[in-house]
Amino acid sequence: DLGYWSVENGEIVGKGHLEKSSWLFHKTEATDFRLVFEVKLVDEVGDTGVQFRSEPGEDGHAVGPQADFAPRWWGKLYEERGRKVIFPTKGHDFDGDGFVKKNDWNLCEILAVGPRIRTAINGHPCVVLDDEQVSRKGRFGLQLHRGPPMEVRFRNFIQPDQFPYEIPTGATYDSGDYPAVLRKVLDMAGYQQI
């Protein structure tokens, strides 16, 4: 239901008290990509995430991987209508909440190259996963999870042609062509031979 979504001051805002989750999907598909953006979970209430390489199901429910952003879920990877939590893997202790600036803007990154998924929150690595089962192509979507009244805000989706890019903290990102850089580094390290 798009009624929960709006744009305010250049920010994408999801707000409401939902009985079922709502997604705002982008129309284009992506394969290998790097996505950089900021997210703010107002008052640290609710649950949100960014779908990638995903599709809206016939009932509107997302199908595919999602980088999660919520208390006790920050930095985890969930597969909607699939395997559920795919990172952290069983036996792997991970808590991304310590990387979060509560009720403030958090810089998030998602990098997907083939089966390799990497995410970071405020420069701290979160998901480091090589998963042959993860989808290789699909759309991006923003989630507003069912549950208590909540508000989430997204802004500053950085496009590759905007690099180098200075973030609000003053740090500068470089070229932005991370799929190509990752492939080159993996080739140099002989990763495929390991």
For each residue, the residues with C-beta under 8 A, 3 or more apart:
1: 4 22 60
2: 5 22 24
3: 16
4: 1 14 15 16 18 22 144
5: 2 12 13 14 22 24 142 144
6: 12 13 15
7: 10 11 12 13
8: 11 13 153
9:
10: 7 155
11: 7 8 153 154 155
12: 5 6 7 24 142 153 154 155
13: 5 6 7 8 151 152 153
14: 4 5 22 24 48 142 143 144 150 151 152 153
15: 4 6 144 150 151 152
16: 3 4 22 144 149 150
17: 147 148 149 150
18: 4 21 22 144 145 146 147
19: 146
20: 61 146
21: 18 61 62 143 144 145 146
22: 1 2 4 5 14 16 18 60 143 144
23: 51 56 60 61 62 141 142 143 144
24: 2 5 12 14 141 142 144
25: 51 54 56 62 139 140 141
26: 139 140 141
27: 139
28: 139 140
29: 137 138 139
30: 33 52 53 112 137 138 139 140
31: 53 136 137
32: 112 113 114 179
33: 30 52 110 111 112 179
34: 109 110 111 160 176 177 178 179
35: 50 52 109 110 111 140 157
36: 107 108 109 156 157 158 165 173 176
37: 50 107 108 154 155 156 157 158
38: 105 106 107 108 154 155 156 168
39: 48 50 69 105 106 108 152 153 154
40: 103 104 105 106 152 153 154
41: 44 45 46 48 69 70 103 150 152
42: 45 103 150 151 152 153
43: 103 151
44: 41 71 102 103
45: 41 42 148 149 150 151
46: 41 70 144 145 147 148 149 150 151 152
47: 68 69 70 73 143 145 147 150
48: 14 39 41 68 69 70 142 143 144 145 150 152
49: 66 67 68 69 70 73 78 142 143 145
50: 35 37 39 66 67 69 108 110 140 141 142 143 154
51: 23 25 54 62 64 65 66 80 138 139 140 141 142 143
52: 30 33 35 64 65 66 67 110 112 138 140
53: 30 31 64 65 112 134 135 136 137 138 139
54: 25 51 62 63 64 65 66 80 135 138 139 140 141
55: 62 63 64 138 139
56: 23 25 60 61 62 63 139 141
57: 60 61 62 63 81
58:
59:
60: 1 22 23 56 57
61: 20 21 23 56 57 80 81
62: 21 23 25 51 54 55 56 57 66 80 81 141 143
63: 54 55 56 57 80 81 82
64: 51 52 53 54 55 79 80 81 82 135 138
65: 51 52 53 54 77 78 79 80 82 86 117 134 135
66: 49 50 51 52 54 62 77 78 79 80 143
67: 49 50 52 75 77 108 110 119 127
68: 47 48 49 73 74 75 76 77 78
69: 39 41 47 48 49 50 73 74 106 108 152
70: 41 46 47 48 49 73 74 145
71: 44 74 97
72: 95 97
73: 47 49 68 69 70 76 78 96
74: 68 69 70 71 96 97 99 100 121 126
75: 67 68 94 96 99 119 121 124 126 127
76: 68 73 85 87 88 94 96 126 127
77: 65 66 67 68 85 86 87 117 119 127 129
78: 49 65 66 68 73 84 85 86
79: 64 65 66 82 83 84 85 86 134
80: 51 54 61 62 63 64 65 66
81: 57 61 62 63 64
82: 63 64 65 79 86
83: 79 86 133
84: 78 79
85: 76 77 78 79 88
86: 65 77 78 79 82 83 89 129 131 134
87: 76 77 92 94 117 126 127 128 129
88: 76 85 92 93 94
89: 86 92 129
90:
91:
92: 87 88 89
93: 88
94: 75 76 87 88 126
95: 72 98
96: 73 74 75 76 99 100 121 124 126
97: 71 72 74 100
98: 95
99: 74 75 96 106 121 122 124 126
100: 74 96 97 106 121 122
101: 104 105 106 122
102: 44
103: 40 41 42 43 44
104: 40 101
105: 38 39 40 101 155 168
106: 38 39 40 69 99 100 101 121 122
107: 36 37 38 121 122 123 167 169
108: 36 37 38 39 50 67 69 119 120 121
109: 34 35 36 118 119 120
110: 33 34 35 50 52 67 117 118 119
111: 33 34 35 116 117 118 119 178 179 182
112: 30 32 33 52 53 116 117 118 134 179
113: 32 116 178 179 182 183
114: 32 136
115: 130 131 132 134 136
116: 111 112 113 129 130 182
117: 65 77 87 110 111 112 127 129 130 131 134
118: 109 110 111 112 125 127 128 129
119: 67 75 77 108 109 110 111 125 126 127
120: 108 109 123 124 125 126
121: 74 75 96 99 100 106 107 108 124 126
122: 99 100 101 106 107
123: 107 120 171
124: 75 96 99 120 121
125: 118 119 120 128
126: 74 75 76 87 94 96 99 119 120 121
127: 67 75 76 77 87 117 118 119
128: 87 118 125
129: 77 86 87 89 116 117 118 134
130: 115 116 117
131: 86 115 117 134
132: 115
133: 83
134: 53 65 79 86 112 115 117 129 131
135: 53 54 64 65 138
136: 31 53 114 115
137: 29 30 31 53
138: 29 30 51 52 53 54 55 64 135
139: 25 26 27 28 29 30 51 53 54 55 56
140: 25 26 28 30 35 50 51 52 54
141: 23 24 25 26 50 51 54 56 62
142: 5 12 14 23 24 48 49 50 51 152 154
143: 14 21 22 23 47 48 49 50 51 62 66
144: 4 5 14 15 16 18 21 22 23 24 46 48 150 152
145: 18 21 46 47 48 49 70 150
146: 18 19 20 21
147: 17 18 46 47 150
148: 17 45 46
149: 16 17 45 46
150: 14 15 16 17 41 42 45 46 47 48 144 145 147
151: 13 14 15 42 43 45 46
152: 13 14 15 39 40 41 42 46 48 69 142 144
153: 8 11 12 13 14 39 40 42
154: 11 12 37 38 39 40 50 142 157
155: 10 11 12 37 38 105
156: 36 37 38 167
157: 35 36 37 154
158: 36 37 162 163 165 173 176
159: 162
160: 34 163 176 177
161:
162: 158 159 165 176
163: 158 160 173 174 175 176
164: 172 173 174 175 176
165: 36 158 162 172 173 176
166: 170 171 172 173
167: 107 156 170 171 172 173
168: 38 105
169: 107
170: 166 167
171: 123 166 167
172: 164 165 166 167
173: 36 158 163 164 165 166 167 176
174: 163 164
175: 163 164 181
176: 34 36 158 160 162 163 164 165 173
177: 34 160 180 181
178: 34 111 113 181 182
179: 32 33 34 111 112 113 182 183
180: 177 183 184
181: 175 177 178 184 185
182: 111 113 116 178 179 185 186
183: 113 179 180 186 187
184: 180 181 187 188
185: 181 182 188 189
186: 182 183 189 191 192
187: 183 184 190 191 192
188: 184 185
189: 185 186
190: 187 193 194
191: 186 187 194
192: 186 187
193: 190
194: 190 191
